[in-house]
Amino acid sequence: MKVEGGVAERAADWFAECFGAEPDGVWHAPGRVNLIGEHTDYNEGFVLPFALRQGVRAAVSRRDDGVLELRSRQVPRAPATVALSQLAPGTPSGWAAYPAGAAWALRQAGYRVAGASIAIDADLERGAALSSSAALECATALALTDLNGLSVPRPELAALARRGENEFVGVPSGIMDESASLLCRAGHALLLDCRSGQTSDVPLDLAAAGLVLLVIDTGVRHALSDGRYAARRRSCEEAAAALGVPSLRDVTGPGQVELLADTVLRRRARHVITENARVLDAVALLRAGDIAGCGPLLTASHVSLRDDFEVSWPEADVAVEAATAGGALGARMTGGGFGGSVIALTQTRRGADVRAGVEAAYDRRGWGAPRFLEALPSPGALRLVGT
């Protein structure tokens, strides 16, 4: 078995520790950073994510007994074993629901999937709003299609992974995370029209522009299954119904939103409409080679998420304020909200100042130190080991 890179070898070793044999292959699916376009995906709007180097590895071997056996290096005390015929929402639960949901969705779509032994390893923090759950689903889905000789177009595979998260796990997420994990290209962001499913690559060469995008892990963990994410989605559906449109994508401008009598629905809808416009403005800037010009759009996005959509949290607000005070061109929370990470766009030479400013702001408040990583637009999911 040819092993390419330390992360693949680590996953293969973990498989051997769990199952006493070498895997048939190792598959990698990346996490993602959403540059801009938050809570627009389930409103049939626009998003602009890119894939990270960090992600989830699934070391997998096919088995003929119709059983799915799941192990995670990150959650070693919660193994799961279930017959494919017994897969159902809630069985299994916890972390194992995500890979099991991917297998369930493939079978629900009529694809013949055999049993498998799956060992999971990751270098992506859970709950950091970097889409570790979608990476777990996509690594599993890609492994199962390869091992079973199934030809599933990647957009369809993304939709099936999303179905697993929506219907099996019970999180009413949009299509962005799975699409980013499976469809992104190195050095590019992915413009995704969440209504049509159409995608296009948008150049994002940060190094050439003398820029870096810092991910600031605030240390606050979120759970999209706790009901607050679903409540925001319901508010958007109610706002669209009150305006007489199929979705908020169909609202023609901010003025139309002001017709809503309910002040909460008005704020929720205003965020979605203005955020869609910010995505398209960011795409125009990137295609013109003006990455730095996206900075003010990031900050405006955060203000909207904080004030109109109300999904930010104190550690994120402080990180955004400190990062911009330290010289960042713009910053915002990323992900579904209520915890996770902030992104800050800064000149490379100012990166240390931004880090120091955020660390000092946290220290003054007695908070734990934030963690940083430099986000590099990376390739989508692929097979690392095997043929």
N, C-alpha and C positions, 0 to 999 in steps of 0.2 A: 504494500500500500504506500503510495507516494503522499507524503505530508508536506504541505506548503505553508511554512510560517509557524511561529511558536503558538499562536492561538489555536490553530488546527491540531497541532500536536497535543496541546493541553486538553482539548476536548476529546481527542482519541484516547488519551491516557485515562481520562475520567470514565469513558465508556468501558475500557478494559477493567477498571477498578470495580465498576458496577456490575458488569455482565461476564467478566472473565474471558473476553475474546476481543478481537479487533472489530471495529464497525465496518459496515460496507462503504461508508462514506461520511464526510463531514460537510455540513452546509452552513453558510454564514448569511445572516440577514442583518442589515444595519439598523440602528436607531436613526432618528431624524431630528433636525432642528427646523422648526417652521420660521422662516425668515419674517414672514408677515402673512396675515390672513387667518385670524383666530375666530372660531365659532362661526365661520362662514361655510364650512364644508357641508354640514347637515342642513344649511339653508340654500343649498344648490348654488353657492357662490364660487369665489376664486380663492385659491390658496397657493403659497409659494414656498414649499419646503425643500430641503436638500438632505441627502443621506450623510451620516457620520462614518468615520472609520470604526468607531465603537459599535458593538452590536451583540448579537446572540449567535452562538454556535450550537448546532444540533448534530451530534454524532449518532448515527442511526444504522441499524441492521433490520432487514426484513425478516419476519417470522411467519410460519405457516399455521399457527394455532388460533388465529383470529383475535389475539390479545394485544393490547397496547400497554406497554410497560414504560413508565416515565420516571426519570430521576433528574434531579437538579443539583449541581454543585453548590449553588447559592442557597438552596432550601433543602439541605440533605435529610432533614428529619420529616419531610413530607413527601415520600414516594407515593406513586399511584399505579395501580394495575387494574385494568378494566377490559372486559371483552368488547370488541367493536360493536357487537349486536346489542350491547347494553348501554352504549353511549346515549345520554339524554341530558338536557339542561339540568345542571346541579350534580351530575355524576360523570366524572369526578368534579370536585370543587377546588377552591384555592388556586395556586399558581398553575396546577395541572389542567385546569379548565381551558386554558388558552391553547396549548397544543392539542388537547383532546377536541376542542371546538373546531380546530382546523380539519382534523380527520373526519369529524362528524359532518361538517359542511361539504367536504368532498363527496362523502357517501350520499348525502342528501341530494346532491346534484347528479347522482347516477354514476359517479366514478367508482370503479372497483379498487378498493384499497385493502391491502392485506395488513395483518398485524405487524407490529414493529416494536423493537426495543430502542428507546430514545434516551440519550444522556445529554443534558443541557448544561452549557457553560456560557458565561457572559462577562463582559467588561463594561456593561451599561447599567448604571444605577437604576434600581426599581423606584418608581414614584418621583423621579426627577423631571418628569414632563418631557422626556426624550424618546418616548414611545417604545419602551422595552416590551410592552405587551404585544404590540403589532410585530416587532422583530421576532418574538417568540413564535407567534402564529405563522409568520411568513417563512421562517427557517424550517419549521415543521412541514408546512404545506409544500414547499419546494422539494424537501427530502422525500416526502411520500409520493409526489408525482414522479420524480426521477426513478425511485426504486420500483415503482409499479409500472414503469414504461408508459406513463400517461402524458399526452401532449395537451397541456392546458395553457392557452395564451396568458401572458402575465397580467393584463388588465382583468381577465376573468378570475385568475388566481387571487388577485387583490380583493376582488368583490367577494369571493368565497371566504377568504380569511376574515373579512369584515363581517360577513354573515355569522361566522362562528362567534365573533366577539359580541355582536348584537343579540343573537338568538340563543346561543349556548351559554355564554358568560353572563349576558344580561346588561351590557353596557351599550347605550344607544349612540355609539360613536359614528362619525362620518367616514368617508372613504380615504381621507388624506393620508393617514399614517401607513396603511398597507400599500398604497400607491407609491409613496416615497420609498419605502423599504424595497419594493420590487422593481421600480421603474427608473430610479434616478441614475444619472451619469456623473462621473468624476468631473469636477470643475464647473458644475452647472447646478442651478436650482431647477425645480420642476414646476412649471405653471400648469395647474390642474383646474379645469372647468368642471366643477363637481356636479353640474347638471348633465352635460353632454358626455362627460368622461374623456374629452379631448385633452391631450397633454402636449406641451412643447418645452424644449430645453432652453433655459435662459442662462447666458454666460455669467459665471460668478467666480472670477479669478482674483481672490482676495490678495494673494501674495504679490501679484503683478501690480496691483494698485497701491501697494504699501500699507495694506490694511489687515486687521485681524478681527475675527468675530469671537469674542470671549463668551463662553457659557459659564454662568455663575450659578452653581448649585446652592440654593439658599439653605438647604438642609431640612426644609419643611416638606414632609411627604404628603401626597394626596392620594385619594382613591376615587376614581371616577364612578365607581359603583355605589357611592354613599348617598346618591339621590340629588345632590346639588347640580351636577352636570345635567341630569335628566330634567330637572326643574327649569334650567335655562332653555333647554330645547323646547319644552312645552310652552314656555313664554313666547318663543319665536313663532311657534305654530299658531298660538292664539292671536298674536299680532297680525300675522298674515291673514288669518280668517277675518279679523275685524276690518282689515283693509280691502278684503274681497279679492285677494290674489292667491295663487297656488302656493307660493313661497315668498320669502322676503327678497329673493333674487329679482322678483318681478316689480318691486317698488322702483319707480322711476327717479326719485330724488329725495333728499332729506325733507323737503317741504311737505311731501305726502305723509311722512311719518308724524308730523305735527298734528295731523287730523285725529290721531288716537287720543281718546279721552283718558284712558288709563295711563298714569304717569310712568308706572313701571314698564308696561309694554312699550311705551314711547321710547324710553331709554334703551331697552333691549334692541328694538328695531333700528334705532339711530346708530347704535354701534355697528350692526351688521351692514347697513347701507354704506356708512362711511368707511368701514374696513374693506369692503369690496373695492371701493374707489382707490384706497391706499395700495392695495395689491397691484392694480393696473398701473398706478403711477410708479410704483417700484419697478415693475417690469420694464416700463418705458425708460427709466433711468439706467437700469442695468444694460439694456440693449444699446443704449447710447454710450456705454462705458463709464457712467458716472455712479459708481458704487457708493461713494461718500455721500452723494445726494440723498441716499435712502435714510440717512441718520435721522433727520427730523420726522420722517414717516414712522420710524420705529417708536420714537417717543410719543408721537400723537396716538399711535395704536395703544400704547400702554395707558395713556390718560383715558382713552375711551373704554378700555377693558376695566380700568379701575372705577371710573365714575358712572358710566352708562351700563356696562354689563355686570359690574360688581363681582368679579371673579379673582381680583388680585388679593394679596395678603401683605401684612406689614413688612416682612423681610424682603419681599419683592419691591415694594415701593421705595424702601430705603436703598436697596441695591441700585435701582434705576437713578435715584437722585444722586447718590454718591458717585456712580459711574460717570454721569454727565458732568458733575462738578469736577471730576478728575480728568476730564478731557475727552470722554467718549463723544462721538458724533451723534449718537442716539442709542437708546436702550429701551427694552420692554420685557415684560414677562412673556414666556412662550409656553404653549401647551394649553390644556383645558382649564387650568387655574386652580386656586385654593391650595397651592403648594407646588414645589418643583423648582424650575430654573428661570433665570433672566438671561437675555443675550444683550451684549453691548458691542457695538461697532466702533472701532477705534483705530487710529493710526498705529502702526506697529511700534513706533518709537514712544508712544504714550501708553502702551499696554501695561507697563509696570506701574505707572501712576494710577491708572484705573484700578488695578488690583489692590494697590495700597490704600486707595481711598475707600473702597468697599470694605476691606478688612478693618480699617480704622472705625468706620461707621458701625460695623457689627460689634466691635470690641467695646465701643462707648456704651452700647446698650446691653452689654453682658450676654450677647448671643454667641453661639458657637461659630467658629471660623467657617466662612463659605469655602467651597472648593471651586477650582477653575479648570477649564479645559479649552483649548483652541479648536474651534470647529472648522474642519476642512471638508468641503464638498467632495463626497466620495462615491464609489460605485454602489449600485444596488445589489441585491442578494445574488449569491453565486455558490457553486460547489467548490469547496477547497480541496477535498480529498476524494480520490476515486475517479473512475472513468465513466 
